[in-house]
Amino acid sequence: MGTLTYNFLVDQPFSRSFKGLIIWCLLLYMIQCSSATSNKTGNHFYKWEVEYMYWSPDGIENVVMGINGQFPGPTIRARAGDIVHVQLTNKLQTEGVVIHWHGIRQKGTPWADGTASISQCVINPGEIFDYRFTVDRAGTYFYHGHYGMQRSAGLYGAMIVDVAEGEKEPFHYDGEFDLLLSDWWHQSVHLQEVGLSSRPMRWINEPQALLINGRGQYGCSLAAHYGNSSFSQCNITGHEQWAPYILHVDPNRTYRIRIASTTALASLNLAIGNHKMVVVEADGNYLQPFETNDLDIYSGESYSVLLKTSQDSSQNYWISFGVRGREPQTPQALTILNYKTNSASKLPLSPPPVTPRWDDYAHSKAFSNKIKALDHKSIPKPSPTYHRRIVLLNTQNKMNGYTKWSINNVSLSLPATPYLGSIRFGLRDAFDQTKPPEDFPEHYDVMKPPVNHNTTTGNGVYMLGYYSTVDVILQNANALKENVSEIHPWHLHGHDFWVLGYGEGKFTRSDEKKFNLKDPPYRNTAVIFPYGWTALRFVADNPGVWAFHCHIEPHLHMGMGVVFAEGVQHVAKIPKEALSCGLTGKKFMTGSHLG
């Protein structure tokens, strides 16, 4: 056993740092007061500036996209029913920006969803845009950039919504930690984007580091002394930007750990040495509690787990995140569960938990099948039938030598005018009016590469009946290379859906008997496993235009998404700033609101 070279403030004498601590707290208070305010009526105001800045997320200085000089961005905390107002100023100099509030359904405010070319125009350099919306439901959420690959550049932060005043969670805990997971490349996102759009494509490869709350380690390991590492031991003082985020706990308590994944590529697995976890929430919805030794989390997902600190309190324990679903070339992200009865710099006795093999999909599916909705007033029961079924085949294709990801052989290419404006005001020339395909040819073999590699681009919209019940079957298939089928986590904006089930091979009508209509989880993100299918059901009850896409950043950049629209005629009072570009910018910019 050894110790980290790590000097924690909590381990230093109180008198030595008291004066400095007071000064630091006063400065921090003044900074926070200048950028965030709230009041007793449930209104929260944030004044944010987005800009590039130098930072060391993993010990290597690089350029990140930050908010108010912070990386990750500030955490938003509110109660269900509160109104959040973020006044965003773009200080990026040469590129636009938007922010998506992941998991917030934006009922009545579809223009605040933060999706470029879908719900709003990009916010140009120097411009200010006001996001105002209600957080209608308690849960674990996050926000991130939704223009180009700005999420990969570091534009993200946590968003926690507590239960409304007077309400209670269906479980008890004594304390809470919030973990935001991401992956990090040393290559800039602009180089990544150019590579993905080149002929031939230049893939971004695997990330250099995994980050926990924006902190990771590159070229060294916190656990190097166990002998199996090719890295040297990290030499950390505790003041570095890349120093691990330590979880300090008291013995014999129950802690809620909120986990959200904003990774650009990596699927991850969480384990805590010598401790089991009880999973109680997913994507803002309560679950039937179940115990697990580890947890798979895909990009776009969030969970809450309960952890009982019932182990030997004279020891510390590893918290590890390892790569799943792709052959890992990135070391585990590590931090420490520190029992306060001993020093936080004391290393655990045992090596970090071993991440399940990257292609052990049976392990992944077993975990996914344990996730079931809690019988709770906040979670609606699934509709027993559907009005419309859309089958979406996920394929990798070529177009004039460029590599694309396609849905039913159409690779999404977004228009210059946001759909919300063009549909609301009947601007039929703004996007392709051809209905996108709702299925794929019956003879298509999902187990083999496509016979015809060619695809096309399009920006047509699936127009959904208002208040209709829609089934979506996500169908995975072989990619361009033989014996390759990738994991794809799909995220739906503006809604939650019931995950009715998973299956192997090509979906058929007979697979409906496998659907869980009793207690399916209610979520906003769901995964499709290699060579398999996932069945979803949702009610199109939220007027607006909504993205539905793979949450892997380069896949979306290469066209892996579709667009749904419903009840757009009911959308009113759209802020003019949301539609100040394209055809809406030319024709309708009079007054403060549109419609």
C-alpha positions in Angstrom: 0.0 0.0 0.0 1.1 3.6 -0.6 0.0 7.2 -0.6 -0.7 9.7 -3.3 1.5 12.7 -3.4 -1.6 14.7 -2.8 -2.1 17.5 -0.2 -5.8 18.0 0.4 -7.1 21.2 2.1 -9.2 19.0 4.4 -6.0 17.4 5.7 -4.3 20.7 6.5 -4.5 22.5 10.0 -7.5 24.8 10.3 -5.6 27.8 11.5 -3.0 27.6 8.7 -5.5 28.3 5.9 -8.4 30.0 7.7 -7.6 33.5 6.6 -7.0 32.5 3.0 -10.1 30.4 3.0 -12.2 33.3 4.1 -10.8 35.5 1.4 -11.3 32.8 -1.2 -14.9 32.3 -0.1 -15.7 36.0 -0.3 -14.2 36.2 -3.9 -16.1 33.1 -4.9 -19.4 34.5 -3.5 -18.9 37.7 -5.4 -18.2 35.8 -8.7 -21.3 33.7 -8.2 -23.5 36.6 -7.4 -22.4 38.4 -10.6 -23.5 35.4 -12.8 -26.4 33.7 -11.0 -29.4 34.9 -9.0 -32.6 33.2 -7.7 -35.5 34.1 -5.6 -38.3 32.5 -3.5 -40.7 32.5 -6.4 -38.7 29.8 -8.2 -37.0 31.9 -10.8 -33.3 31.4 -11.5 -31.3 33.8 -13.6 -27.8 33.0 -15.0 -25.6 35.3 -17.0 -23.2 33.2 -19.1 -20.4 34.0 -21.5 -19.1 31.1 -23.7 -15.5 31.4 -24.9 -12.4 29.3 -25.6 -9.8 29.3 -22.9 -6.7 27.4 -21.9 -7.2 24.5 -19.5 -5.6 21.2 -18.4 -8.3 18.6 -18.2 -5.9 15.7 -18.1 -2.6 17.3 -17.2 -1.9 18.5 -20.8 -2.8 22.1 -21.4 -5.2 22.5 -24.2 -8.0 24.8 -25.5 -11.5 24.1 -24.0 -14.8 25.7 -24.5 -15.8 27.1 -21.1 -18.5 29.2 -19.5 -17.7 32.2 -17.3 -14.1 30.9 -17.1 -15.2 27.5 -15.8 -14.7 24.0 -17.2 -17.1 22.2 -17.0 -19.7 24.9 -17.0 -21.6 26.0 -13.9 -24.0 23.5 -12.3 -27.7 24.6 -12.5 -29.7 23.6 -9.5 -33.5 24.2 -9.3 -36.7 22.6 -8.0 -39.4 21.0 -10.2 -41.7 23.8 -11.4 -39.1 26.5 -11.3 -38.2 28.7 -14.2 -34.6 28.9 -15.4 -33.4 31.9 -17.4 -30.0 31.7 -19.0 -28.8 34.9 -20.8 -26.0 33.5 -23.1 -23.4 35.7 -24.7 -21.3 34.2 -27.5 -17.7 35.3 -27.1 -16.2 32.6 -29.4 -15.1 35.2 -31.9 -15.5 33.1 -35.1 -18.3 30.5 -34.6 -21.9 30.3 -33.5 -23.2 28.4 -30.5 -26.3 26.9 -29.0 -26.9 25.0 -25.8 -29.3 22.0 -25.4 -30.8 21.3 -22.0 -30.6 17.5 -22.2 -33.7 15.8 -20.7 -35.7 19.0 -20.2 -38.8 18.5 -22.3 -39.4 22.3 -23.1 -43.2 22.1 -22.9 -44.5 25.4 -24.2 -40.9 26.6 -25.1 -39.7 24.5 -28.0 -37.5 27.4 -29.2 -35.4 26.9 -26.0 -34.4 23.4 -26.8 -31.1 24.6 -28.1 -30.8 22.6 -31.4 -29.2 24.6 -34.3 -31.3 24.5 -37.5 -34.1 22.7 -35.7 -35.4 24.9 -32.8 -33.4 28.0 -33.4 -30.7 29.8 -35.3 -27.2 29.7 -34.0 -26.1 32.5 -31.7 -23.5 34.4 -33.7 -20.3 35.8 -32.2 -21.2 38.8 -30.0 -24.9 38.0 -29.9 -27.0 37.4 -26.8 -29.7 34.8 -26.6 -32.1 34.3 -23.6 -33.1 30.7 -22.8 -36.2 30.7 -20.6 -37.9 27.4 -19.7 -39.6 25.5 -16.9 -37.9 22.5 -15.3 -41.1 20.5 -14.9 -39.7 17.3 -13.3 -37.1 16.3 -10.7 -34.1 14.4 -11.9 -30.5 14.2 -13.0 -29.9 16.2 -16.2 -27.1 18.1 -18.0 -26.6 20.6 -20.7 -24.2 20.7 -23.7 -23.4 22.4 -27.0 -25.5 21.2 -29.9 -23.8 22.9 -32.9 -21.0 21.1 -34.8 -19.0 19.1 -32.3 -18.9 21.7 -29.5 -19.8 19.1 -26.9 -16.4 17.4 -27.7 -14.8 20.8 -27.1 -16.0 20.9 -23.5 -19.2 22.8 -23.7 -21.2 21.0 -21.0 -22.3 21.1 -17.4 -24.6 19.4 -14.8 -28.2 20.3 -14.3 -29.9 19.0 -11.1 -33.6 19.4 -10.5 -34.8 18.6 -6.9 -38.4 17.7 -6.1 -40.9 20.5 -5.7 -41.3 22.1 -2.3 -43.3 19.7 -0.1 -42.6 16.6 -2.2 -40.4 13.7 -1.2 -38.2 11.3 -3.1 -39.3 7.6 -2.9 -35.9 6.8 -1.3 -33.8 8.2 1.6 -30.2 9.4 1.5 -27.9 11.4 3.8 -25.7 13.1 1.2 -25.2 13.5 -2.5 -22.5 13.6 -5.1 -22.9 14.7 -8.8 -20.6 13.0 -11.4 -20.5 14.3 -15.0 -18.6 12.0 -17.3 -16.9 12.9 -20.5 -14.1 11.9 -22.9 -11.2 14.0 -24.0 -9.0 14.3 -27.1 -5.9 16.3 -27.5 -6.8 17.0 -31.2 -9.0 20.0 -31.6 -12.7 19.5 -32.6 -12.1 21.6 -35.7 -9.4 19.1 -36.9 -11.8 16.3 -35.9 -14.6 17.8 -37.9 -12.4 18.3 -41.0 -11.2 14.7 -40.7 -14.7 13.3 -40.5 -15.8 15.3 -43.5 -12.7 14.4 -45.6 -12.4 12.0 -48.5 -11.3 9.5 -47.4 -12.5 10.0 -43.8 -9.9 10.5 -41.1 -11.4 8.9 -37.9 -11.0 10.7 -34.6 -9.7 7.5 -32.9 -10.2 6.8 -29.2 -10.0 9.6 -26.6 -6.8 10.3 -24.7 -8.5 10.4 -21.4 -11.8 9.9 -19.6 -12.9 12.8 -17.3 -14.9 12.8 -14.1 -16.3 16.4 -13.5 -13.8 17.6 -16.1 -10.8 15.9 -14.4 -8.6 13.1 -15.7 -5.0 11.9 -16.0 -3.0 11.4 -19.1 0.4 9.7 -19.2 0.3 8.7 -15.5 -2.0 6.6 -13.3 -3.3 7.0 -9.8 -2.9 3.2 -9.4 0.5 2.7 -11.2 2.0 1.2 -8.0 0.0 -2.0 -8.3 2.4 -3.2 -10.9 0.2 -3.9 -14.0 0.4 -0.4 -15.3 2.6 0.9 -18.1 2.3 4.4 -16.6 4.1 6.1 -13.8 2.5 7.1 -10.6 0.7 10.5 -10.9 2.4 13.2 -8.8 -0.4 15.4 -7.7 -0.6 18.2 -5.1 -4.4 18.5 -5.2 -4.4 22.0 -6.7 -4.1 21.0 -10.3 -7.0 21.4 -12.7 -6.7 17.7 -13.4 -6.5 16.5 -9.8 -9.2 13.8 -9.2 -12.6 14.7 -7.8 -12.6 12.9 -4.4 -15.8 11.6 -2.8 -15.5 12.2 0.9 -18.0 10.1 3.0 -18.8 9.4 6.5 -19.1 5.7 7.6 -22.6 4.1 7.9 -24.4 6.6 5.7 -26.4 6.4 2.5 -25.3 8.6 -0.4 -27.0 9.4 -3.6 -24.5 9.5 -6.5 -25.9 11.2 -9.6 -24.1 10.1 -12.8 -24.6 11.7 -16.2 -22.7 10.9 -19.4 -21.9 13.6 -21.9 -19.2 11.5 -23.6 -18.7 12.1 -27.3 -17.9 8.5 -28.1 -17.2 6.2 -25.1 -19.7 3.9 -23.4 -18.6 3.5 -19.8 -18.9 1.1 -16.9 -18.9 2.3 -13.3 -17.7 0.2 -10.3 -16.8 1.0 -6.7 -14.4 -1.3 -5.0 -15.9 -3.5 -2.3 -19.3 -1.7 -2.6 -22.6 -2.5 -4.3 -24.9 0.1 -5.6 -28.7 0.3 -5.7 -30.0 1.9 -9.0 -33.0 4.2 -8.3 -33.3 6.7 -11.2 -32.7 6.9 -14.9 -33.0 10.0 -17.1 -35.2 11.8 -14.5 -37.6 8.9 -13.9 -37.7 6.6 -10.8 -36.9 2.9 -11.2 -37.7 -0.2 -9.2 -34.6 -0.3 -7.1 -32.1 -3.1 -7.9 -28.7 -3.9 -6.6 -25.7 -4.1 -8.9 -21.9 -4.5 -8.7 -21.3 -2.2 -11.7 -23.3 0.0 -14.0 -23.1 0.5 -17.8 -23.9 4.1 -18.9 -24.1 5.3 -22.5 -23.7 8.8 -23.9 -26.8 10.8 -23.1 -27.9 8.7 -20.2 -28.1 9.6 -16.5 -28.6 7.5 -13.4 -28.9 7.9 -9.6 -27.5 5.1 -7.4 -27.6 4.7 -3.6 -24.3 3.8 -1.9 -24.1 2.6 1.7 -20.8 3.3 3.3 -20.7 0.1 5.3 -17.2 -1.1 4.6 -14.0 -0.9 6.6 -13.8 2.8 7.4 -10.0 2.7 8.0 -9.6 2.2 4.2 -10.3 4.1 1.0 -11.8 2.5 -2.1 -11.4 3.0 -5.9 -14.1 4.4 -8.1 -13.5 3.4 -11.7 -15.0 4.1 -15.1 -13.8 2.0 -18.0 -14.7 1.8 -21.7 -17.4 -0.6 -23.0 -18.6 -1.3 -26.5 -15.4 -0.3 -28.2 -12.0 -2.0 -27.9 -10.5 0.2 -25.2 -7.3 2.2 -25.9 -8.1 4.7 -23.1 -7.1 3.9 -19.5 -9.8 3.8 -16.8 -10.9 7.0 -15.2 -10.1 6.7 -11.4 -10.9 8.5 -8.3 -11.3 7.6 -4.6 -14.1 7.0 -2.2 -12.6 8.5 0.9 -13.9 7.5 4.3 -13.3 10.6 6.3 -11.9 8.6 9.2 -8.6 8.5 7.3 -6.6 10.6 4.9 -7.9 11.2 1.4 -4.4 10.6 0.1 -4.3 7.0 1.4 -4.4 4.6 -1.5 -6.8 1.6 -1.4 -5.4 -1.8 -0.5 -6.7 -3.5 -3.7 -6.3 -2.6 -7.3 -9.2 -0.8 -9.1 -12.2 -2.9 -10.1 -11.7 -4.6 -13.5 -14.1 -3.3 -16.2 -16.0 -6.0 -17.9 -14.6 -7.0 -21.3 -15.6 -4.3 -23.9 -17.6 -6.8 -26.1 -19.3 -8.7 -23.3 -22.7 -7.6 -24.5 -24.5 -10.3 -22.5 -23.3 -8.4 -19.4 -24.7 -5.1 -20.9 -28.0 -6.6 -21.8 -28.5 -8.2 -18.4 -28.1 -4.8 -16.8 -30.4 -3.1 -19.3 -33.1 -5.8 -18.7 -33.1 -5.1 -15.0 -34.2 -1.5 -15.6 -38.0 -1.2 -14.9 -40.2 1.8 -14.1 -41.3 2.4 -10.5 -45.1 2.5 -10.0 -45.1 6.2 -9.2 -47.5 9.1 -10.0 -44.8 10.9 -12.0 -44.4 8.1 -14.5 -47.3 7.4 -17.0 -48.3 3.9 -17.9 -47.5 2.9 -21.5 -50.2 3.2 -24.2 -51.4 -0.3 -25.0 -51.5 0.3 -28.7 -49.9 2.6 -31.3 -51.2 4.7 -34.2 -48.0 4.7 -36.3 -44.8 2.6 -36.4 -41.6 4.0 -37.9 -38.7 1.5 -38.4 -35.2 3.2 -38.5 -32.4 1.2 -40.0 -29.0 2.4 -38.8 -26.3 1.9 -41.5 -22.8 3.2 -42.4 -22.6 4.2 -46.0 -20.7 6.1 -48.7 -21.6 9.1 -50.7 -19.3 10.2 -53.4 -16.4 8.7 -51.5 -17.4 10.3 -48.2 -18.3 8.1 -45.2 -21.8 8.7 -43.8 -24.1 7.3 -41.2 -27.6 6.9 -42.6 -31.2 6.2 -41.4 -33.2 4.2 -43.9 -30.4 5.2 -46.4 -30.8 8.9 -45.8 -28.0 10.9 -44.1 -29.4 13.9 -42.3 -28.2 17.3 -43.6 -29.8 20.2 -41.7 -31.2 23.2 -43.5 -30.3 26.9 -43.2 -33.7 27.9 -41.8 -34.8 26.3 -38.5 -37.6 23.8 -39.0 -39.6 25.4 -36.1 -40.0 28.6 -38.1 -40.3 27.1 -41.6 -43.1 24.7 -40.6 -44.9 27.2 -38.4 -45.1 29.7 -41.2 -45.5 27.4 -44.1 -42.1 28.1 -45.8 -42.1 25.0 -48.0 -38.9 25.9 -49.8 -36.9 25.8 -46.6 -36.5 22.0 -46.5 -37.2 18.9 -48.5 -40.9 18.2 -48.6 -40.5 14.6 -49.6 -41.6 12.3 -46.8 -38.7 10.4 -45.3 -38.9 6.5 -45.5 -40.6 4.8 -42.6 -39.1 1.4 -43.1 -36.3 -0.4 -45.1 -36.6 -3.2 -47.7 -37.6 -6.5 -46.3 -34.8 -8.3 -48.1 -32.1 -6.2 -46.4 -29.7 -8.4 -44.5 -28.7 -6.6 -41.3 -26.0 -9.2 -40.5 -23.9 -8.3 -43.6 -22.4 -5.1 -45.0 -24.8 -3.3 -47.4 -24.7 -4.7 -50.9 -25.1 -1.1 -52.2 -22.8 1.2 -50.1 -24.3 4.3 -51.6 -26.6 6.7 -49.7 -28.1 10.1 -50.1 -28.5 13.2 -47.9 -31.8 14.7 -47.0 -33.6 16.9 -44.5 -37.2 15.8 -44.7 -39.3 15.6 -41.5 -41.5 12.9 -40.0 -44.8 14.8 -39.4 -46.5 13.2 -36.5 -50.2 13.4 -35.6 -50.7 15.6 -32.6 -51.3 13.4 -29.5 -50.8 10.3 -31.6 -48.9 7.3 -30.1 -45.8 6.5 -32.1 -43.7 3.3 -32.1 -40.1 3.6 -33.2 -38.1 0.5 -33.9 -34.4 1.2 -33.9 -32.8 -1.5 -36.1 -29.0 -2.0 -36.0 -27.0 -3.6 -38.8 -23.5 -4.4 -40.0 -21.4 -1.4 -40.8 -19.2 -1.1 -44.0 -16.6 -3.5 -42.6 -17.5 -7.1 -42.2 -18.4 -8.4 -38.7 -18.7 -4.8 -37.3 -21.8 -3.5 -35.7 -21.6 -0.7 -33.3 -23.5 0.4 -30.2 -25.7 3.5 -30.8 -27.4 5.4 -27.9 -30.4 7.3 -29.3 -31.7 10.5 -27.6 -35.1 12.0 -28.2 -35.7 15.7 -27.6 -38.9 17.1 -26.2 -40.2 13.8 -24.9 -39.6 10.7 -22.8 -40.4 7.3 -24.3 -41.2 3.8 -23.0 -38.4 1.3 -23.8 -40.6 -1.7 -24.7 -37.8 -4.1 -25.3 -34.6 -5.3 -26.9 -34.0 -8.1 -29.3 -31.5 -9.9 -31.6 -31.3 -9.8 -35.4 -34.0 -8.2 -37.6 -37.2 -7.1 -35.9 -40.4 -8.9 -37.0 -44.0 -8.5 -36.0 -43.7 -11.7 -33.9 -41.2 -9.8 -31.7 -44.1 -7.7 -30.3 -44.9 -10.5 -27.9 -41.6 -9.7 -26.1 -42.7 -6.1 -25.4 -42.9 -5.1 -21.7 -46.2 -3.2 -21.4 -46.4 -3.6 -17.6 -43.4 -1.6 -16.3 -41.1 -0.5 -19.1 -38.6 2.2 -18.2 -39.5 5.8 -19.1 -36.5 7.4 -20.6 -35.1 10.0 -23.1 -32.1 7.9 -24.2 -31.9 4.2 -25.2 -29.2 2.1 -26.7 -29.3 -0.4 -29.6 -26.9 -3.2 -29.3 -24.9 -4.6 -32.2 -27.0 -6.6 -34.7 -30.1 -6.0 -32.6 -33.2 -3.9 -32.3 -34.8 -1.7 -29.6 -38.5 -0.8 -29.5 -39.7 2.5 -28.2 -43.1 4.1 -27.8 -44.0 7.7 -27.1 -47.0 10.1 -27.3 -46.5 13.1 -29.7 -48.0 15.6 -27.2 -45.5 18.4 -27.2 -45.9 21.0 -30.0 -42.6 21.7 -31.7 -39.9 20.2 -33.9 -37.6 17.7 -32.2 -34.3 16.0 -33.0 -34.0 12.2 -32.5 -30.4 11.1 -33.1 -27.5 9.0 -32.1 -25.7 10.7 -29.2 -22.3 9.7 -30.3 -21.0 13.1 -31.5 -19.1 12.0 -34.7 -22.0 9.8 -35.7 -24.5 12.7 -35.5 -21.9 14.9 -37.4 -21.9 12.3 -40.1 -25.7 12.3 -40.5 -27.1 9.8 -37.9 -30.4 11.4 -37.0 -34.0 12.3 -37.9 -36.4 15.1 -37.2 -40.0 14.8 -35.8 -42.6 17.5 -35.8 -46.0 17.6 -34.1 -48.6 20.3 -33.3 -46.4 23.1 -34.6 -49.5 25.2 -35.4 -50.0 25.5 -31.7 -46.6 27.1 -31.1 -46.9 30.8 -30.4 -44.8 33.8 -29.2 -41.5 32.5 -30.6 -38.8 35.0 -29.7 -37.6 36.8 -32.9 -33.9 36.0 -32.0 -34.6 32.3 -32.4 -35.5 32.7 -36.1 -33.4 35.6 -37.2 -31.6 33.5 -39.9 -32.5 31.9 -43.2 -35.9 32.5 -44.8 -37.6 33.4 -41.5 -35.0 36.0 -40.9 -35.7 37.6 -44.3 -39.5 37.5 -44.1 -40.8 37.7 -40.6 -38.6 39.8 -38.5 -41.1 42.4 -37.2 -42.1 42.8 -33.6 -40.6 41.0 -30.6 -42.3 37.6 -31.2 -43.4 35.5 -34.1 -46.9 34.0 -34.1 
